[in-house]
Amino acid sequence: MSPIASIAAIIAAAVVLFIWNRLPVVVVAMGTALALWATQVLTLGQALGGFGDPAVIFIACLFIVSAGLETTGVTAWAGQLLIRGAGKESRTRLLLLTMSLVAVLTALISVNGAVAALLPVVVVMAVRLKRKSSQLLMPLVFSAHAGSMLALTGTPVNVLVSEAGLEAGVGGFGFFEFALVGIPLLAGTMAIIVLFGERLLPQRNGAKMPADLSRHARTLVEQYGLADGIFQMQVRATSPYVGLSPSGIDLSSFPGVQLVAVQEGESAAPLRRPVEDGDQMLVRGHAEAAASLAARMHLSFREDVASGQGEETLFNRQSGLAEVVIPPRSGLVGQTVFPGMVTESGDLVVLAVQRAGAEAGAANQVSGRGIALRAGDTMLLQGTWKALDVHLSDPDVLVVNSPELVRRQAVPMGPGAYRAIAVLIGMVFLLATGLVPPAVAGLLAAGAMVLSRILTVEQSYRAIDWTTVILVGALMPLSTAMVQTGAAQLMAEGLVGLVGDAGPVALLAGLFLLTAVMGQLISNTATALIVIPIGMAAAASMGISPRPVLMSTAVAAAGAFLTPIATPTNLMVMGPAGYAFGDYWKLGLPLLLWFFVVSVFLVPLIWRF
């Protein structure tokens, strides 16, 4: 069997297996790479070379940057802005704002970067608005493809066609010249999605959708009876408590008030040194008694939180809440705890204990004698976000909701948010200016996320969607094989020979079909590299300007809608939205037809033959 016949058989088998959807997609992808080696189309180094490709490294780094934005609450903040702007009821407004945002971001940092950054935002939006993620994620990706035609930096294909124009002596394309077709492409894409997307997209969620934790703090404080009567007071320099140890503070002369915790002024961590000016006291009780305590002991109520409101006082950018269950055989069974007690680590405070959904031993807790823990009891703990992350991995307790997940959704612009934004801006600057290759910009940004302590090394490992990385790396050698064996060249030359005598419009139509078909199977960058020289040669033989041919090719390459393997971003949303292989073409085909109209009929009106 010839190499070209082998490639045709491998591609056909891979497409059938993807559509069959019975084997894991990574198995099919790895099988494709190994088949290229087994048939001797590629060497082993070439067949596995995709895993070292800069594009694969860049994609992995983008997942880390996206996780940093999500962990620090930047994505929660962006999601809140989108929800606030769109409203909870308007599907159209929500889609339009989401698609506009991703299109603008794509023009600056490429399709992969924009989708990776906004993917968690849209998933959180779907959870909060109780909408199916499948109705939002494909519109996100497809509008990003359209947005890639708004500026030179939107996709590598734009750079390739601009350089080809310079080499041909007809001039490159300006930074925003692509927007002459990019704006119509985006407008048409948004119109098709708004009008037909709901019927053409499935109604399902991914297998692992996060819970809606946006109201987590309110739920906890209401469950444990802390919604009211919690006050945070700041110690003044003249307070008699200054210099005392936290255990030396006695509120017995203030009936109706109970000391919950003494915290450091800056970190809000439980205090383990003598009290100083600026430290904080959490007390629980009646408002009148709390006001009397503040007046007599020279304490001031915090002005940045609502007085007496447990949610704002206990749950904020600095500190959070966590509910834990005492499992059977826990080492804590039989130990006595009480509200205000600092845990053995010294970083967490016990706020309340419940047994069977009711306050356990209320009289003993209030008197300070505490309650002996039993299996099945629940405790509400409070501490800094870092302390919650570190100490709740203890096997003696079971965490009901991960503090990390709670913080990502419920604490917009949390600790490290501005550092994460600075890293994102730095990466955008490097990508927009082209000072370094994209993979280098991604590595620098991912490294900055770890070095600035936004993410740990372990968190960065977990942030990478390894399914996507393996899929992209395993399928990249397919384009290498098509170029190396001449299969792609043979296809392109045959098509140009077929339509070349029918005029320049027919040439654009033929090149669009070739580019669009190949772009569903291999990367659009590889497709453009194959089609561009063929289109340039055809334009020269017909005596027409190559500029409309180049721009038409760029539009066709952006229309990668019909399969999940067409682009890495199509794969990125496959899991979170629960898409099957056959879901893409239903919405993708109308969009591809619109791209065909723009490429074949609008482009020649702007760039004349």
C-alpha positions in Angstrom: 0.0 0.0 0.0 1.4 3.4 -0.9 1.9 6.1 1.8 -0.9 8.2 0.4 -3.3 5.2 0.5 -2.2 4.4 4.0 -2.9 8.0 5.1 -6.4 7.9 3.5 -7.2 4.6 5.4 -5.9 6.0 8.7 -7.9 9.2 8.4 -11.1 7.2 7.5 -10.6 4.8 10.4 -10.0 7.7 12.8 -13.1 9.6 11.7 -15.3 6.5 11.9 -14.0 5.7 15.5 -14.5 9.3 16.5 -18.1 9.3 15.2 -18.7 5.8 16.8 -17.8 7.3 20.1 -17.3 4.0 21.9 -13.6 4.3 22.5 -12.0 7.1 24.5 -10.9 9.9 22.2 -7.3 9.8 23.5 -7.1 6.1 22.5 -8.2 6.9 19.0 -5.8 9.8 18.8 -2.8 7.7 20.1 -3.9 4.9 17.7 -3.7 7.3 14.8 -0.2 8.4 15.7 1.0 4.8 16.1 -0.7 3.7 12.9 1.4 6.4 11.0 4.5 4.8 12.4 3.3 1.2 11.9 2.6 1.8 8.2 6.1 3.5 7.9 4.5 6.7 6.8 6.5 8.5 9.6 9.4 7.5 11.8 8.7 7.0 15.5 10.2 10.4 16.3 7.9 12.1 13.8 4.8 10.1 14.9 5.3 11.2 18.5 6.8 14.6 17.8 3.5 16.4 18.4 4.0 16.1 22.1 7.0 18.3 21.9 5.4 20.8 19.6 5.4 24.4 20.8 1.7 24.7 20.2 1.0 21.8 22.6 3.2 23.4 25.2 1.4 26.7 24.7 -2.0 25.1 25.2 -0.9 23.3 28.4 0.4 26.7 29.7 -2.9 28.4 28.9 -4.7 25.9 31.2 -2.4 26.9 34.0 -2.9 30.7 33.4 -6.7 30.0 33.3 -6.5 28.2 36.6 -4.7 31.1 38.2 -7.4 33.5 37.1 -10.0 31.1 38.3 -8.4 30.4 41.7 -8.0 34.1 42.5 -11.6 34.9 41.7 -10.9 36.8 38.5 -13.2 34.5 36.5 -15.9 34.7 39.2 -15.7 38.5 38.9 -15.9 38.4 35.1 -18.8 36.0 35.4 -20.6 38.3 37.8 -20.2 41.2 35.4 -21.5 39.2 32.5 -24.5 37.9 34.5 -25.2 41.4 35.8 -25.0 42.9 32.3 -27.0 40.1 30.7 -29.6 39.5 33.4 -30.8 36.1 34.5 -33.6 35.7 32.1 -32.3 37.0 28.7 -30.6 34.2 26.8 -30.0 36.5 23.9 -28.2 39.2 25.9 -26.2 36.6 27.7 -25.0 35.1 24.4 -24.3 38.4 22.8 -22.1 39.6 25.7 -20.3 36.3 26.0 -19.6 36.1 22.3 -18.5 39.7 22.0 -16.1 39.4 24.9 -14.5 36.2 23.6 -14.2 37.7 20.1 -12.4 40.8 21.3 -10.1 38.7 23.6 -9.4 36.3 20.7 -8.2 39.2 18.5 -5.6 40.0 21.2 -4.4 36.6 22.4 -5.5 34.0 19.8 -8.4 31.6 19.9 -6.7 29.1 22.3 -5.9 31.7 24.9 -9.3 33.4 24.8 -11.3 30.2 25.1 -9.0 28.8 27.8 -9.4 32.0 29.8 -13.2 32.3 29.5 -14.1 28.6 29.6 -14.3 28.4 33.5 -16.2 31.7 33.5 -18.9 30.4 31.2 -19.2 27.1 33.1 -19.8 29.0 36.3 -22.4 31.2 34.5 -24.2 28.0 33.4 -24.2 26.7 36.9 -25.5 29.9 38.5 -28.1 30.6 35.8 -29.2 26.9 35.8 -28.6 26.7 32.0 -27.1 23.7 30.1 -23.4 24.2 29.5 -23.9 22.7 26.0 -26.0 25.8 25.1 -23.2 28.2 25.9 -19.8 26.6 25.3 -20.0 25.9 21.5 -21.2 29.5 20.9 -18.2 30.6 22.9 -15.7 28.6 20.7 -17.4 29.4 17.4 -17.6 33.1 18.0 -13.9 32.9 19.0 -13.2 31.5 15.5 -15.0 34.4 14.0 -13.2 36.9 16.3 -9.9 35.6 15.1 -10.5 37.5 11.9 -10.7 40.9 13.7 -6.9 41.5 13.9 -3.6 40.2 12.7 -2.8 38.5 16.1 -6.1 36.6 16.1 -4.6 33.4 14.6 -1.2 32.3 13.1 -3.0 31.9 9.7 -3.4 35.7 9.6 0.3 36.2 10.0 1.0 33.5 7.3 -1.2 35.2 4.7 0.2 38.6 5.5 3.8 37.4 5.1 2.8 35.6 1.8 1.5 38.9 0.4 4.8 40.6 1.4 6.9 37.9 -0.3 4.7 38.2 -3.4 5.3 41.9 -3.6 1.7 42.9 -3.3 2.0 44.0 0.4 0.8 42.5 3.6 -2.4 43.1 5.5 -2.6 45.8 8.2 -3.2 44.9 11.9 -6.9 45.7 11.7 -7.5 45.2 8.0 -8.8 41.7 8.7 -11.7 43.3 10.5 -13.2 44.3 7.1 -14.3 40.7 6.9 -14.0 39.9 10.6 -16.8 42.1 11.6 -19.3 40.7 9.1 -18.2 37.2 10.0 -18.7 37.8 13.7 -22.1 39.6 13.2 -23.4 36.7 11.1 -22.0 34.1 13.5 -23.8 35.8 16.4 -27.0 36.1 14.5 -27.1 32.4 13.5 -26.3 31.3 17.1 -28.9 33.5 18.7 -31.6 32.6 16.2 -30.9 28.9 15.7 -28.5 27.8 18.4 -31.0 26.7 20.9 -32.6 24.2 18.5 -29.3 23.0 16.9 -27.4 22.5 20.2 -28.0 19.6 22.6 -29.5 20.2 26.1 -27.0 18.6 28.4 -24.2 19.2 30.9 -20.7 17.8 31.2 -20.2 14.7 33.4 -18.4 16.8 36.0 -20.2 20.1 36.4 -19.4 22.1 39.6 -22.1 22.8 42.2 -23.4 26.4 42.5 -21.5 27.7 45.5 -22.2 31.4 45.0 -24.5 31.5 48.1 -22.4 29.1 50.1 -21.6 31.5 52.9 -25.2 32.5 53.4 -26.2 28.9 53.5 -23.7 28.0 56.2 -24.3 31.0 58.5 -28.1 30.4 58.3 -27.7 26.7 58.9 -25.5 27.2 62.0 -27.6 30.2 63.4 -24.9 32.8 62.7 -26.7 34.9 60.2 -27.1 37.7 62.8 -25.4 38.6 66.0 -21.8 38.2 64.8 -19.7 41.4 65.2 -16.1 42.1 64.2 -14.4 44.7 66.3 -11.0 46.3 66.0 -8.8 46.8 69.1 -7.7 50.4 69.6 -4.4 51.4 71.1 -6.1 52.6 74.3 -8.0 49.3 74.8 -7.2 47.4 78.1 -7.0 44.2 76.0 -3.7 45.4 74.4 -0.9 43.3 75.7 -3.1 40.4 76.9 -2.9 36.9 75.4 -6.1 35.8 73.6 -6.9 33.4 76.4 -6.6 36.2 78.9 -9.6 38.1 77.4 -12.6 37.6 79.8 -16.0 38.7 78.8 -17.8 37.4 81.8 -18.7 40.9 83.0 -20.6 41.5 79.7 -23.6 39.2 79.8 -25.1 38.5 76.4 -21.7 38.5 74.6 -19.5 35.6 73.8 -16.0 35.7 72.4 -15.6 33.7 69.2 -12.1 34.4 68.1 -9.2 36.9 68.3 -7.6 37.5 64.9 -4.5 39.2 63.5 -5.3 42.6 62.0 -3.8 42.0 58.6 -4.1 38.3 57.9 -7.3 37.6 59.9 -5.6 34.4 61.2 -6.2 33.3 64.8 -4.0 35.3 67.1 -1.1 33.5 68.7 0.7 36.5 70.3 -0.3 39.2 72.7 -3.1 41.5 71.4 -1.9 44.7 69.6 -3.5 47.8 68.2 -5.4 46.9 65.0 -6.1 43.2 65.9 -9.7 42.1 65.6 -12.2 40.4 67.9 -15.1 38.3 66.7 -17.9 38.3 69.3 -21.4 36.7 69.2 -24.4 38.2 71.1 -27.0 40.9 71.3 -26.3 44.2 69.5 -26.8 46.2 72.7 -24.3 44.1 74.7 -21.8 44.3 71.8 -22.2 48.1 71.7 -21.6 48.3 75.5 -18.5 46.1 75.2 -17.1 48.3 72.4 -17.7 51.5 74.3 -16.2 50.4 77.6 -13.2 48.4 76.2 -12.2 50.9 73.5 -13.1 48.7 70.5 -14.4 50.0 67.1 -16.8 48.2 64.8 -15.4 47.4 61.3 -16.8 49.9 58.8 -16.3 47.7 55.7 -18.7 45.0 56.8 -22.3 45.1 57.7 -22.5 45.2 61.5 -24.0 42.0 62.9 -24.2 40.2 59.5 -22.4 36.9 59.8 -22.0 36.3 56.1 -19.9 39.4 55.5 -18.0 39.2 58.7 -17.0 35.6 58.5 -16.7 35.1 54.8 -14.6 37.6 52.8 -11.4 38.0 50.7 -9.2 37.2 53.7 -11.0 34.4 55.4 -13.6 31.8 54.7 -15.8 29.0 56.2 -15.7 25.3 55.9 -18.1 22.6 57.1 -16.6 19.3 58.1 -18.1 16.0 59.2 -16.6 13.7 61.9 -16.3 10.3 60.2 -16.4 6.9 62.1 -13.0 5.9 63.6 -11.9 9.6 63.6 -9.3 10.5 66.1 -11.5 13.5 67.1 -14.3 11.3 68.4 -14.6 11.9 72.2 -12.6 15.2 72.1 -14.3 18.3 73.6 -14.8 21.4 71.5 -16.6 24.7 72.0 -17.3 27.8 69.9 -14.2 30.0 69.9 -11.8 27.1 70.3 -8.7 27.3 68.2 -7.7 24.0 66.6 -4.5 22.2 67.3 -2.8 23.8 64.3 -3.6 27.2 65.6 -4.9 28.4 62.3 -8.6 27.6 62.5 -11.4 28.5 64.8 -14.4 26.3 65.7 -17.6 28.5 65.3 -20.3 25.9 66.0 -21.0 22.2 66.3 -24.2 20.5 65.2 -25.6 17.0 65.8 -28.3 15.6 63.5 -28.8 19.1 62.1 -29.3 20.8 65.4 -26.9 22.7 67.7 -25.2 20.1 69.8 -25.1 20.7 73.6 -26.1 24.4 73.2 -26.0 25.1 77.0 -22.6 23.5 77.4 -21.2 25.4 74.4 -22.4 28.8 75.6 -21.0 28.1 79.1 -17.7 27.2 77.6 -17.7 23.5 78.8 -18.0 22.4 75.2 -19.4 19.2 73.7 -17.8 15.8 73.2 -17.6 15.0 69.5 -19.4 11.9 68.1 -19.2 10.3 64.7 -21.5 12.2 62.3 -21.3 15.5 64.1 -20.6 18.5 61.9 -18.4 21.5 62.7 -18.2 24.9 61.2 -14.6 26.2 61.0 -13.3 29.6 60.1 -9.8 30.7 59.1 -7.8 32.2 56.3 -8.2 30.6 52.9 -4.7 29.3 53.0 -5.2 27.7 56.4 -8.4 26.0 55.1 -6.6 24.7 52.0 -3.7 23.3 54.1 -5.3 21.8 57.2 -8.6 20.3 55.9 -6.8 17.4 54.2 -6.7 15.8 57.6 -8.2 12.3 57.4 -9.9 12.9 60.8 -12.5 15.1 59.1 -14.5 15.0 55.8 -14.9 18.3 54.1 -18.4 18.9 52.7 -17.4 21.5 50.1 -13.8 22.1 49.0 -12.7 25.6 50.2 -10.8 26.0 46.9 -14.0 25.5 44.9 -16.0 27.8 47.2 -13.4 30.6 46.9 -13.3 30.3 43.1 -17.1 30.9 42.8 -18.0 33.0 45.8 -15.1 35.3 46.3 -14.6 37.6 43.3 -11.2 39.2 43.1 -9.8 37.3 46.0 -6.2 37.2 47.2 -3.7 37.3 44.3 -6.3 38.5 41.8 -4.3 41.6 40.8 -1.1 39.5 40.4 -3.0 37.1 38.2 -4.4 39.9 36.1 -0.8 41.4 35.8 0.4 38.0 34.5 -2.4 37.9 32.0 -1.7 41.4 30.7 2.0 40.5 30.4 1.2 37.4 28.4 -1.2 39.4 26.1 1.5 42.0 25.6 4.1 39.4 24.6 1.6 37.7 22.2 0.4 41.0 20.7 3.9 42.4 20.1 5.4 39.1 19.0 8.5 39.7 21.2 8.8 36.0 21.9 7.1 32.9 20.4 3.7 32.0 21.9 5.1 29.0 23.7 7.6 31.1 25.4 5.0 33.7 26.4 2.9 30.8 27.8 5.7 29.3 29.7 6.7 32.6 31.2 3.0 33.3 32.3 2.6 29.8 33.7 5.9 30.1 35.6 4.8 33.5 36.9 1.6 32.0 38.3 3.7 29.5 40.3 6.5 31.9 41.4 4.0 34.5 42.5 2.4 31.8 44.7 -0.9 32.1 43.0 -0.7 28.4 42.2 1.4 25.6 43.7 3.2 23.2 41.5 0.7 20.5 42.3 -2.2 22.8 41.5 -0.6 23.6 38.1 -0.4 19.9 37.3 -4.1 19.4 38.1 -5.0 22.5 36.1 -3.9 21.0 32.8 -6.6 19.2 30.8 -4.4 16.3 29.8 -7.1 14.8 27.5 -6.9 17.9 25.3 -3.1 17.9 25.4 -2.8 14.3 24.4 -5.4 14.7 21.6 -3.6 17.6 20.1 -0.2 16.1 20.4 -1.2 12.8 19.0 -3.0 14.2 16.0 -0.5 16.8 14.9 1.7 14.3 13.1 -1.2 13.7 10.7 -0.6 17.0 9.0 3.1 16.2 8.9 2.4 13.0 7.1 0.0 14.6 4.6 2.6 17.2 3.6 5.6 14.8 3.6 3.9 12.2 1.4 2.5 14.8 -1.0 -1.1 13.7 -0.3 -2.2 17.3 0.6 -0.4 18.7 -2.5 -2.1 16.2 -4.7 -5.5 17.1 -3.4 -4.9 20.8 -3.8 -3.5 20.7 -7.3 -6.3 18.4 -8.5 -8.9 20.8 -7.2 -7.2 23.9 -8.6 -6.9 22.1 -12.0 -10.6 21.3 -11.8 -11.9 24.9 -11.2 -9.0 27.0 -12.6 -10.6 27.7 -16.0 -14.0 28.7 -14.5 -12.9 32.2 -13.3 -11.5 33.7 -10.1 -14.8 33.4 -8.2 -14.8 29.6 -8.9 -11.2 29.5 -7.8 -12.1 31.1 -4.4 -14.9 28.6 -4.1 -12.7 25.6 -4.8 -9.9 26.8 -2.5 -12.5 27.4 0.3 -13.9 23.9 0.0 -10.4 22.4 0.0 -9.3 24.5 3.0 -12.6 23.9 4.9 -12.5 20.1 4.3 -8.9 19.7 5.3 -9.3 22.1 8.2 -11.8 19.7 9.9 -9.2 17.0 10.0 -5.9 18.8 10.5 -4.9 22.1 12.1 -5.9 25.2 10.2 -2.3 26.5 10.4 -1.1 23.3 8.6 -4.0 23.6 6.1 -3.1 27.2 5.3 0.6 26.3 4.8 -0.5 23.7 2.2 -3.2 25.8 0.4 -1.4 29.3 0.4 1.3 28.3 -2.2 -1.3 26.6 -4.4 -3.6 29.6 -4.3 -0.7 32.0 -5.1 0.4 29.9 -8.1 -3.2 29.7 -9.4 -3.6 33.5 -9.0 -0.4 34.0 -11.0 -1.4 31.7 -13.8 -4.8 33.4 -14.0 -3.2 36.9 -13.9 -5.2 38.1 -10.9 -4.1 39.7 -7.6 -3.3 37.2 -4.9 -4.6 39.4 -2.1 -8.3 38.2 -2.4 -7.0 34.6 -2.7 -5.0 35.0 0.5 -7.8 36.6 2.5 -10.3 34.1 1.3 -8.0 31.3 2.5 -7.7 32.9 5.9 -11.5 33.1 6.2 -11.8 29.4 5.1 -9.2 28.3 7.6 -11.1 30.0 10.4 -14.2 28.0 9.6 -13.2 24.9 11.7 -16.7 24.1 12.9 -17.7 20.6 11.9 -15.6 18.3 14.1 -14.2 18.4 17.6 -10.7 17.5 16.2 -10.7 20.6 13.9 -9.1 22.8 16.6 -7.8 22.4 20.1 -10.6 24.8 21.3 -13.3 22.6 19.9 -11.8 19.8 22.0 -11.5 22.0 25.1 -15.3 22.3 25.4 -16.1 18.7 24.5 -15.9 17.4 28.1 -17.3 20.4 30.1 -20.4 20.5 27.8 -20.8 16.7 27.2 -20.7 17.1 23.5 -20.5 14.0 21.2 -18.6 14.0 17.9 -21.8 14.5 15.9 -23.0 17.5 17.8 -20.6 20.0 16.1 -21.7 19.9 12.5 -25.4 20.7 13.3 -24.5 24.3 14.3 -21.2 24.3 12.4 -22.7 23.7 9.0 -24.8 26.9 8.9 -21.9 28.9 10.1 -19.6 27.4 7.5 -22.1 28.4 4.8 -21.9 32.0 6.1 -18.1 31.9 6.0 -18.4 30.6 2.4 -20.5 33.5 1.4 -18.1 36.0 2.9 -15.0 34.3 1.5 -16.3 33.9 -2.0 -18.5 36.9 -2.6 -17.6 39.6 0.0 -13.8 39.3 -0.1 -13.5 40.2 -3.9 -15.6 43.3 -3.3 -13.0 44.6 -0.8 -9.8 43.3 -2.3 -10.2 43.4 -6.1 -8.9 40.8 -8.5 
